[in-house]
């Protein structure tokens, strides 16, 4: 069994030695901290035919696992919704609430469990804000269906306010990941005088692929409402991650302002509009390859 972030599985699947000889005996892959792109599940299918994927969600404040679900292929996901994070484990009581703390189909996930921590060390204000009336305020926006399945929409702090509409960065990232040229993506809100925040995508290309901003935007238009479609796309060599491989969106927001001038301070170069850039990390540039979106 392997339990790792999507970054680990993405990186492993690009290695020359990746295949049945190296991972064929793996039976379970657990993932957390982000969405697994469709091309990664496709790559693992022939390499580890018996593998069962597990998706789970949790927080340090809860001390233990929060939700879990298992799938063989994306067709096994309830409603074919890739944001699925399973169902709560037995020791966890949950509610999904709106801004007035009323039960809602989509809202903040709050949790109650005997394993929740007592509070933050020497930080009573933060403790009071997160732990209220016996419930842990997770800061995560989810959807709950009639069967109790939970679907992750976004972190409250990562929701993009664009033109008076709320945009889930996770939803946009999933659509971006369905483009065959995309290896990894992070979507953030960039300050914008007209929209307040502009949906902005930072893309790491798969080896041997090329992509223009306009091509990716057109791809997103096929799946997303117009206000959710990225208004700018920047191709980068890598995305900032923590030691576990989770994307650090707050660092990308800080760097993103510099991308308006072509290169973020302290970060990799960005792609300017109308420029085709091929991945140079593992192979030489090749002609842009077009393909229909994955279903």
N, C-alpha and C positions, 0 to 999 in steps of 0.2 A: 504494500500500500504506500501511496505517496500523498502527502498533504502539503500543498503549496499554493502560492498565488498564481494568477494567470501568467505573469511574467515568466515564471519558471517553466511552465508548460510550453509557452511560445518559444522561448529560447531553446529548450531541449529539442523541440520538433524541427528546428532549423539546422541542427548539427549533422555533419556528414555521416556519423555513425548511428544516427537515429533509425531504428527499424526493429523488426522482430527479434534480431539477435541480442539487442540491448534492453528492450523494454517489453518483449513479448510475454514475459511471465508476470507482468503487473496485472493485478486483478481489480484494483480500486484506486481511483484518483480523486482525492478530495480537493476542492478549491474554495478560496475565500478571498475577500478583499478586492473584488472586481469581477467583470464578466469574461467568460472564456469566449474568444472569437470563434465563429463557426468553422473557419479553416483549420483551427487547431484540433477541434473534435474530429474533423474529417481526416486530418493527418494521423491522428492516433488510432483511428479505426483499423486500418490494415496492419499497423505496427504492433498493436496490443488488442487483438480481436475480442478477448474476454473481459476487457476493462469495463467497469461500471463507474460512472462519474457521480460524485457526490458534491452538492452545493450546500454550503452552510454559512450562516450569519451569526455573529456574536459580538459582544463588546467586553472590554476589560472590566467595566463596571458591574457586569453580571457574573463575573468570575468563571462561568462555564459556557458551554455551547448554548446558543439561543434557538436557532431553527435549523432544520436539515431536510434535504430531499435528494433522491437518487434518480438517475437517468442513464439509459444506454445511448440514446441518440436524442437530438432535439425534438423529435416527434413524440417522445415520452413526456415532455413538459406539459402540464395542464394548460389547455388553451393555446398551446404552441407559443407561450409568452416567455421569451428568453430572460426576463427579469425575475423569474421564479427563484425564491430562496427556501422553498419547502414549507414545512409546518413547524410550529413550536414543539420543543421537547417537553416531556411530561412534567418536569418541575417548574416550567415557566408559564406564568399567566400573562396574557397580553391584552391590550386594547389598541384600536386605531381611532384616533380622536382628531377633531377639527380644532380650529383656533379657540373655540369656546369650551373645549374638552368634552364635547358631545361625541358619541360614537359615530363613526363615518366609514364609508367604503375606502376612501383615500384620505390619508392624513398622517400625523406623526405616530410612530410606534412607541407605545409606552409599555413597560414590563414590570412585573412583580414576581420575586422569587426569593426563597430563603438564602440563596447563594449570592445575592447582591452585596456589594461592598458597603461599608458604613459611610464612606465619604472620602473627599480629597484631603490629603494631609495639609494642614495649615492653610486651608482655603475654604473658609465657611461660606463665602458668598457663592462660589461655584457649586459647592455642595447643596446649598439651599435652592439653587436654580435647577439642578439636575434631579435631585431627590425630593419629590413633593408628594405628600400624603401617601407615602409608602410605595410610590411608583417611580421607576427610573425613566426620565425623559431621554430617549435615545438620540434625538436629533435627526432621525431617519424617517423619510417619507415613504410609505408603503401603501399597497392596495391589498385588501383582503377579500377573498371570494366566499361564496356560500359554503364551501367545503373546508374553509379555514386555511387555504393556501395563501401564502404571503408572496407579494411581488414587489421587489425593491424599485422605488422610483428615483430617489436621490437623497443625498444629505441635504438637510435644510440649508446649510451654508454653501452648497454647490448649486442650488437652484438658480437658474438664470432669469432675471427680470428683464424681459425684452418687449418694448412697446406696450407695456401694461399687461403682458401675458407671462405666466410662469412656464419655463421650459426646463424639462428634466435633462440634465447633461448626460445621464445614463442612457436615456432613450435615443438621443442623437448619436452617442458613441456606438450603440449596438448597430444602428443603420450604417454608420461609417465602416464598422468592422465587416459588414457583409460585402464590401467591395473587395474583389480578389487581389488588389494591389496593396491593401492595407494590412500591416502586421500589428500595429498598436496605435491607439488613438486616445487623446484626452481632449475633452470639450469643456471650455470655460466661458464665462462672460467677460468680454472686454469693454471697458468704459466707452460709451458712445453718446455723443451729444443729442442724437435724435431718438434712439431707442432706449436710452439709459444704459443698457448692456447689449452688446452685439454677440450673438452666438459665434464662437470662434473655435476652430478645430486645429489641433496640433497632431501631425501624422508622422509615424515611422513607417516607411515602405518595406514591403517584403523584398527579399533579395531578387534581383533580376527584373523588377517591375518599375514602371514609370507612371506618373499621374500628374495631371494639371489640376489647378484649383477649380476651374470651370467643369471639368469632368466629374470631380467628386461632388460638387454642388448639384449638378444635374442628377447624379445618382441619388442624392438625398431627396431631391424634389419628387422622385417617384414614390417615396415612402412616407414623407413627413409633410405636415402642414407647413405653409409658407413661412410662418413666423418662427418655426423650429429649424429651418434650413440654415446651415452655417453661412454667415456673411463674409467670412474670410477663412482661408485654409493655409496653414504654414507647415511645410515639410521640414522635419528636423531629424538629426541623426539619432537622437535618443530622447527619452522622457525622464525627468527626475523621479527617482523612486527611493523608498526607504530601504533599510537592510532586508526586509522581507519581500521586496519587489512591488509594494503598493505604490501607485503613482501619487506623487506629491503635487496635488493641484494648486495648492497655495503658492508653491514656488513657480509654477507655470504662469499663474496670474501675474506674479511680480515681474517675470521675464517678458510677458506678452506685450507690455507697453513698448518695449524696445523693438519688437517685431514690426511695428509700424514704420520704423526706419530701416528695416531689413535685417538687423542682427540684434538679438536681445543681449543686454549686458551680462556677461558671465555665462552665456549659454550658447548652444549651437546655432548656426545660421538658419534663417527662415527663408521660405520660398516666396518670391515676389509674384504677383498676379501674372498669368499668361505664360509662366515659365514652366517647362517640363523638366523635372528632376528625377533621375533614376537612382535607386539605392546603390551606394558605392561601398558598402561595408563588406560584402562577400562576393560580389561579381561585378563586371563592368557594365556600364549603361547599355540598355537595349531599347528597341522601339516600344512605344506605348502599346499595351495590349488591351483591347476592349472586350468586355464580356457582360452578359446580362446579370443582374443581381441574383444572389443566392436566395432561394426560397426557404 
